[in-house]
Amino acid sequence: MLYHAYELTHAALAPWKAACQIGQQINSSPLNPLSYTPAGRSSAAVCEVFNRLTQRYGKPEWQIDETVVEGQAVDVQPEIKLITTFCDIVHFRKSWPEGQEIDLPKVLIVAPLSGHYATLLRGTVRAMLPGHDVYITDWRDARMIPTSYGGFDLDDHIDLIIDFMRYLGPDLHVIAVCQPSVPVLAAVSLMAAQDDPAQPVTMTLMGGPIDIRVNPTASIHLAATRDISWFEHAVVSRVPFPHPGFMRQVYPGFLQLTGFMTMNLDRHMQAQVDLYNHLVEGDGDSAEQHKAFYEEYMAVMDLPAEFYLQTVKTVFHEYVLPRGTFHHRGTPVDPSKITKTALMTVEGERDDICGVGQTSAAHDLCTGIAKSRKRRHVQPGVGHFGVFNGRRWRNEIQPEVAAFIAKHRSQ
């Protein structure tokens, strides 16, 4: 019923949105003398802020068409390399000048299946492109997948990661951003136990909940203290008609976005006030920066309910990975089996989602990896988003990750 109420709310707002769009066009038209007055600019700004707050944002474009490799500009074309039901692999293919192709380390970035599209990692990809051959997991919106295709849970997620690593070959470096740190560590552990030739050369875990008992944050405390039945009744809903995923049980994207925003509600409310002021003052650059951020931030997708619930139970309630009781389809998941893959963890000093120590707990679990093949990096002054995006990521964190990959690639 919650999803239906959301759809009905959007339908009820449609006339108001249409009126605001007309009002914005009229009050910002250069042909209207009022558009040059404070009253006209204020009216147009109110209409635009309302439209943006109530707009549905689709999947953003990658907007990556060029990079610089060793001082040389190279065209880049994102292309789907592998298609599966719930996730694709996107390859950022470089168009090298004839005879000038450079052999770069192959990197798979595993994007989080936690509400936002993989394009949220656009900055992650851009920073990695100059020195790496980059692939990324591109998750599909569950409300667009018919129920006839079956479900998708945490075990399926792990299977998919293993399939992707085998598809991309044995000379692979894998980077897990946030949520997939757990399934990636599990996948590499299972491959190591089988001495799989496709085991990655390096594994970098960034801001992921390996052991949420270490330095728990407020958001993790909330998830850990709610009974699983609460999540089933409070946040799981069925996709309404006419979406292709009609009747599929999901954790809706709009609920996830609500949760994200309420964690820093004052900041988001002030951002909308700032947008209004920028529009009234004619500060186009600041307004465009705001729009670009929120067009990405408010573009969310639904998650398969079974994946979400199994993750909550496995990671936040039972801590099965750090306790050594994790089983994948009946097979024990033992990180100590990993010996051939080098391990790096990256954490943000001010991360309010995954506290410092939760990701680096992987080092204690991976006892089979030599100390010389482990690297722990805690970045001062950054929160969760800054671990994989922004200035500190580009200038300080990414060079550390690149150096780690280069060091162990040559061994």
C-alpha positions as CSV (number, residue, x, y, z in Angstrom):
1,M,0.0,0.0,0.0
2,L,2.9,2.4,0.7
3,Y,4.1,2.2,-2.9
4,H,0.5,2.8,-4.2
5,A,0.2,5.8,-1.9
6,Y,3.5,7.2,-3.3
7,E,2.2,6.7,-6.9
8,L,-1.1,8.4,-6.0
9,T,0.7,11.3,-4.4
10,H,2.7,11.8,-7.6
11,A,-0.6,11.7,-9.6
12,A,-2.2,14.2,-7.3
13,L,0.8,16.6,-7.6
14,A,0.7,16.5,-11.4
15,P,-1.6,19.5,-11.8
16,W,0.5,21.6,-9.4
17,K,3.7,20.6,-11.2
18,A,2.2,21.6,-14.5
19,A,1.1,24.9,-13.1
20,C,4.6,25.5,-11.6
21,Q,6.3,24.6,-14.9
22,I,4.2,27.2,-16.7
23,G,4.8,29.7,-13.9
24,Q,8.5,29.2,-14.1
25,Q,8.6,29.6,-17.9
26,I,6.5,32.8,-17.7
27,N,8.4,34.4,-14.8
28,S,11.8,33.6,-16.3
29,S,11.0,34.5,-19.9
30,P,13.2,37.3,-21.3
31,L,10.1,38.6,-23.0
32,N,8.4,39.2,-19.7
33,P,9.4,42.5,-18.1
34,L,8.6,41.0,-14.6
35,S,11.4,38.5,-15.1
36,Y,13.9,41.3,-14.4
37,T,12.3,42.2,-11.1
38,P,12.9,40.7,-7.7
39,A,9.3,39.5,-7.6
40,G,9.5,37.8,-10.9
41,R,12.9,36.1,-10.1
42,S,11.5,35.0,-6.8
43,S,8.4,33.5,-8.3
44,A,10.4,31.6,-10.9
45,A,12.8,30.4,-8.2
46,V,9.9,29.0,-6.1
47,C,8.4,27.2,-9.0
48,E,11.8,25.7,-10.0
49,V,12.6,24.5,-6.4
50,F,9.1,22.9,-6.2
51,N,9.5,21.2,-9.5
52,R,12.9,19.8,-8.6
53,L,11.8,18.5,-5.2
54,T,8.8,16.7,-6.7
55,Q,10.4,15.5,-9.9
56,R,11.2,11.8,-10.7
57,Y,14.8,11.4,-11.7
58,G,15.7,8.6,-14.2
59,K,19.0,6.9,-14.5
60,P,21.7,9.5,-15.2
61,E,24.1,9.3,-18.1
62,W,27.8,8.5,-17.5
63,Q,29.0,11.7,-19.1
64,I,32.4,10.3,-19.6
65,D,33.8,10.6,-23.1
66,E,37.5,11.4,-22.7
67,T,40.5,10.8,-20.4
68,V,44.2,11.6,-20.4
69,V,46.7,8.8,-20.4
70,E,50.4,9.7,-20.0
71,G,49.7,13.2,-21.3
72,Q,47.7,12.1,-24.3
73,A,43.9,12.7,-24.7
74,V,42.1,9.5,-25.4
75,D,38.4,9.1,-26.3
76,V,36.3,6.9,-24.0
77,Q,33.1,5.1,-24.8
78,P,31.0,3.4,-22.1
79,E,29.7,0.2,-23.5
80,I,27.8,-2.8,-22.1
81,K,30.2,-5.7,-22.1
82,L,28.0,-8.3,-20.4
83,I,24.3,-8.5,-19.8
84,T,22.6,-10.4,-17.0
85,T,19.1,-10.1,-15.6
86,F,19.9,-8.0,-12.6
87,C,23.2,-6.4,-13.5
88,D,25.4,-5.5,-16.5
89,I,29.1,-4.9,-16.8
90,V,30.0,-1.6,-18.4
91,H,33.4,-1.2,-19.9
92,F,34.9,2.2,-20.4
93,R,36.6,1.4,-23.7
94,K,39.4,3.7,-24.8
95,S,39.8,4.5,-28.5
96,W,43.6,4.4,-28.8
97,P,45.4,5.9,-31.8
98,E,46.7,3.2,-34.0
99,G,49.8,1.5,-32.7
100,Q,49.7,3.5,-29.4
101,E,47.6,1.2,-27.1
102,I,49.0,1.0,-23.6
103,D,48.6,-2.1,-21.4
104,L,46.8,-0.9,-18.3
105,P,45.7,-2.9,-15.2
106,K,42.2,-4.3,-15.6
107,V,40.0,-3.1,-12.8
108,L,36.4,-4.1,-11.9
109,I,34.6,-1.6,-9.7
110,V,31.7,-3.3,-7.9
111,A,29.1,-0.5,-7.3
112,P,26.8,-0.7,-4.3
113,L,23.4,-2.3,-4.7
114,S,21.9,0.1,-2.2
115,G,19.6,2.5,-3.9
116,H,21.6,4.8,-6.2
117,Y,22.6,3.9,-9.7
118,A,26.2,3.0,-10.5
119,T,26.6,6.5,-12.0
120,L,27.0,7.8,-8.5
121,L,30.6,6.4,-8.9
122,R,31.2,8.6,-11.9
123,G,34.0,10.4,-10.1
124,T,35.5,7.1,-9.0
125,V,35.6,5.9,-12.6
126,R,37.0,9.2,-13.9
127,A,39.9,9.1,-11.4
128,M,40.8,5.5,-12.3
129,L,40.6,5.8,-16.0
130,P,43.9,7.4,-16.8
131,G,45.9,4.5,-15.4
132,H,43.5,1.6,-15.6
133,D,41.2,-0.4,-17.9
134,V,38.0,0.1,-16.0
135,Y,34.9,-2.0,-15.8
136,I,31.9,-1.4,-13.4
137,T,28.8,-3.3,-12.3
138,D,25.7,-1.5,-13.5
139,W,22.7,-2.7,-11.4
140,R,19.2,-2.8,-12.8
141,D,16.2,-1.2,-11.2
142,A,14.2,-4.1,-9.6
143,R,10.8,-2.4,-10.5
144,M,11.7,-2.8,-14.2
145,I,12.4,-6.6,-13.9
146,P,9.3,-8.9,-14.3
147,T,8.6,-11.4,-11.6
148,S,8.9,-14.2,-14.2
149,Y,12.7,-13.7,-14.1
150,G,12.8,-14.9,-10.5
151,G,14.3,-13.4,-7.3
152,F,17.7,-12.1,-6.4
153,D,19.3,-12.4,-2.9
154,L,22.7,-12.1,-1.3
155,D,23.7,-15.6,-2.4
156,D,22.9,-14.6,-6.0
157,H,24.9,-11.4,-5.6
158,I,28.0,-13.5,-4.5
159,D,27.5,-15.9,-7.5
160,L,27.3,-12.9,-9.8
161,I,30.5,-11.4,-8.5
162,I,32.3,-14.7,-9.0
163,D,30.9,-15.0,-12.5
164,F,32.1,-11.5,-13.3
165,M,35.6,-12.1,-12.0
166,R,35.8,-15.3,-14.0
167,Y,34.5,-13.5,-17.1
168,L,37.1,-10.7,-16.9
169,G,40.0,-13.1,-16.3
170,P,42.7,-14.0,-13.8
171,D,44.7,-10.7,-14.1
172,L,41.9,-8.7,-12.5
173,H,41.9,-6.1,-9.7
174,V,38.6,-5.7,-7.9
175,I,37.4,-2.6,-6.0
176,A,34.3,-2.9,-3.8
177,V,32.6,0.4,-2.9
178,C,30.6,0.3,0.4
179,Q,27.9,-2.4,0.5
180,P,29.5,-4.9,-1.8
181,S,32.6,-5.2,0.4
182,V,30.9,-8.2,2.1
183,P,29.8,-10.1,-1.0
184,V,33.1,-9.4,-2.7
185,L,35.1,-10.6,0.3
186,A,32.9,-13.7,0.4
187,A,33.3,-14.3,-3.3
188,V,37.1,-14.1,-3.2
189,S,37.1,-16.4,-0.2
190,L,35.1,-19.0,-2.0
191,M,37.3,-18.8,-5.1
192,A,40.4,-19.1,-2.9
193,A,39.1,-22.2,-1.2
194,Q,38.7,-23.7,-4.7
195,D,42.1,-22.4,-5.9
196,D,40.2,-20.8,-8.7
197,P,42.6,-19.4,-11.4
198,A,40.4,-16.3,-11.7
199,Q,41.2,-15.1,-8.2
200,P,41.8,-11.3,-8.4
201,V,45.4,-10.0,-8.0
202,T,44.2,-7.4,-5.6
203,M,41.0,-6.6,-3.6
204,T,40.3,-3.1,-2.4
205,L,37.4,-2.7,0.1
206,M,36.2,0.9,0.5
207,G,33.9,2.0,3.3
208,G,32.2,-1.4,3.7
209,P,30.4,-3.0,6.7
210,I,32.7,-6.1,7.2
211,D,32.2,-6.0,10.9
212,I,29.5,-3.5,12.1
213,R,30.2,-4.2,15.7
214,V,33.4,-2.1,15.4
215,N,32.7,1.6,16.1
216,P,28.9,1.4,15.2
217,T,27.3,4.5,13.7
218,A,23.8,5.8,14.3
219,S,22.5,4.4,11.0
220,I,24.0,1.0,11.7
221,H,22.6,1.0,15.2
222,L,19.1,1.6,13.8
223,A,19.4,-1.4,11.3
224,A,20.9,-3.7,14.0
225,T,18.2,-3.0,16.6
226,R,15.2,-3.5,14.4
227,D,13.7,-6.9,14.2
228,I,13.7,-8.4,10.7
229,S,9.9,-8.6,10.8
230,W,9.9,-4.8,11.2
231,F,11.8,-4.4,7.9
232,E,9.4,-6.8,6.2
233,H,6.3,-4.8,7.2
234,A,7.7,-1.3,7.3
235,V,9.9,-1.0,4.2
236,V,9.1,-3.8,1.8
237,S,6.4,-3.2,-0.7
238,R,5.1,-4.7,-4.0
239,V,5.7,-2.8,-7.3
240,P,2.4,-1.4,-8.5
241,F,1.0,-1.5,-12.0
242,P,2.0,-0.6,-14.7
243,H,5.7,-1.0,-14.0
244,P,7.3,-4.1,-15.7
245,G,8.1,-5.5,-12.2
246,F,4.4,-5.4,-11.2
247,M,3.9,-7.4,-7.9
248,R,7.7,-7.9,-7.3
249,Q,8.6,-7.4,-3.6
250,V,11.1,-4.5,-3.3
251,Y,12.7,-2.1,-1.0
252,P,11.5,1.1,-2.9
253,G,14.0,3.7,-3.9
254,F,11.9,6.5,-2.6
255,L,12.1,5.0,0.9
256,Q,15.8,4.7,0.6
257,L,16.1,8.3,-0.5
258,T,14.0,9.4,2.4
259,G,16.3,7.6,4.8
260,F,19.4,9.1,3.2
261,M,18.0,12.6,3.4
262,T,16.7,12.4,7.0
263,M,20.1,11.5,8.2
264,N,21.2,15.1,7.3
265,L,17.8,16.8,7.0
266,D,19.0,20.2,8.1
267,R,21.7,20.2,5.5
268,H,19.4,19.2,2.6
269,M,16.8,21.7,3.6
270,Q,19.4,24.5,3.7
271,A,20.6,23.3,0.3
272,Q,17.1,24.0,-1.2
273,V,17.1,27.4,0.5
274,D,20.5,28.1,-1.0
275,L,19.2,27.1,-4.5
276,Y,16.4,29.5,-4.2
277,N,18.8,32.3,-3.2
278,H,21.2,31.4,-6.1
279,L,18.3,31.5,-8.6
280,V,17.0,34.9,-7.3
281,E,20.5,36.4,-7.3
282,G,21.3,35.0,-10.7
283,D,24.3,33.0,-9.4
284,G,24.2,30.5,-12.3
285,D,27.3,28.5,-11.4
286,S,26.2,27.7,-7.9
287,A,22.7,26.8,-9.0
288,E,24.1,24.5,-11.7
289,Q,26.4,22.7,-9.1
290,H,23.3,22.2,-6.9
291,K,21.3,20.8,-9.7
292,A,24.0,18.5,-10.9
293,F,24.4,17.0,-7.4
294,Y,20.7,16.5,-6.6
295,E,19.9,15.1,-10.1
296,E,22.3,12.4,-9.3
297,Y,21.5,12.1,-5.6
298,M,17.7,11.9,-6.1
299,A,17.9,9.3,-8.9
300,V,17.2,6.0,-7.0
301,M,16.1,2.5,-7.9
302,D,14.3,-0.3,-6.1
303,L,16.1,-3.2,-4.6
304,P,14.9,-6.8,-4.6
305,A,13.4,-7.4,-1.2
306,E,15.0,-10.8,-0.7
307,F,18.4,-9.3,-1.2
308,Y,17.8,-6.5,1.1
309,L,16.3,-8.6,3.9
310,Q,19.0,-11.3,3.7
311,T,21.7,-8.6,3.8
312,V,20.1,-7.0,6.9
313,K,19.9,-10.4,8.6
314,T,23.4,-11.6,7.6
315,V,25.4,-8.4,8.0
316,F,23.6,-6.3,10.6
317,H,21.9,-8.9,12.8
318,E,24.0,-12.0,12.9
319,Y,27.5,-10.7,11.9
320,V,28.1,-14.1,10.3
321,L,31.2,-13.0,8.3
322,P,33.4,-11.8,11.3
323,R,32.0,-14.5,13.5
324,G,33.1,-17.2,11.1
325,T,29.6,-18.7,10.6
326,F,28.9,-17.4,7.0
327,H,27.7,-20.1,4.6
328,H,27.0,-19.6,0.9
329,R,24.6,-22.2,-0.4
330,G,25.9,-24.6,2.3
331,T,29.6,-23.9,1.7
332,P,31.6,-22.2,4.5
333,V,32.9,-18.7,3.7
334,D,36.4,-18.6,5.2
335,P,38.5,-15.4,4.4
336,S,41.6,-17.1,5.9
337,K,41.7,-19.2,2.7
338,I,42.8,-16.1,0.7
339,T,46.5,-16.2,0.0
340,K,47.0,-15.1,-3.6
341,T,45.0,-11.9,-3.5
342,A,46.5,-8.7,-1.9
343,L,44.2,-6.7,0.4
344,M,43.7,-3.0,0.8
345,T,41.0,-1.3,2.9
346,V,40.0,2.4,2.7
347,E,38.0,4.2,5.3
348,G,37.0,7.8,6.0
349,E,37.8,9.4,9.3
350,R,34.3,11.1,9.4
351,D,32.3,8.3,7.9
352,D,28.9,8.4,9.5
353,I,27.7,5.2,7.8
354,C,30.6,2.8,8.1
355,G,32.7,3.8,11.1
356,V,36.5,3.6,11.1
357,G,37.5,0.0,11.8
358,Q,34.5,-1.7,10.2
359,T,36.2,-2.2,6.8
360,S,39.7,-2.8,8.1
361,A,38.3,-5.7,10.2
362,A,38.9,-7.6,6.9
363,H,42.6,-7.7,7.7
364,D,42.0,-9.7,10.9
365,L,39.8,-12.2,8.9
366,C,42.3,-12.6,6.0
367,T,45.0,-14.3,8.1
368,G,46.3,-16.2,5.0
369,I,47.5,-13.0,3.3
370,A,51.1,-11.9,4.2
371,K,51.4,-8.6,6.0
372,S,53.5,-7.3,3.1
373,R,50.5,-7.8,0.9
374,K,48.1,-5.8,3.1
375,R,47.5,-2.1,3.2
376,R,45.1,-0.1,5.5
377,H,44.3,3.5,4.6
378,V,42.3,5.9,6.8
379,Q,41.6,9.2,5.0
380,P,41.5,12.2,7.4
381,G,38.7,14.7,7.0
382,V,36.3,12.8,4.8
383,G,32.9,11.2,5.3
384,H,31.4,8.3,3.5
385,F,30.9,9.9,0.1
386,G,34.4,11.4,0.2
387,V,35.9,7.9,0.4
388,F,35.2,7.3,-3.3
389,N,34.3,10.7,-4.7
390,G,35.5,14.4,-4.6
391,R,38.8,16.2,-4.3
392,R,40.2,14.1,-1.5
393,W,39.5,10.9,-3.5
394,R,41.1,12.2,-6.6
395,N,44.2,13.8,-5.0
396,E,44.9,11.6,-2.0
397,I,43.0,8.3,-1.9
398,Q,43.0,7.2,-5.6
399,P,46.8,7.6,-5.9
400,E,47.2,5.2,-2.9
401,V,44.9,2.7,-4.5
402,A,46.7,3.0,-7.9
403,A,50.1,2.5,-6.2
404,F,48.8,-0.6,-4.4
405,I,47.5,-2.1,-7.7
406,A,50.8,-1.3,-9.5
407,K,52.9,-2.8,-6.7
408,H,51.1,-6.1,-6.7
409,R,50.5,-6.3,-10.4
410,S,54.2,-6.6,-10.9
411,Q,54.7,-9.4,-8.4
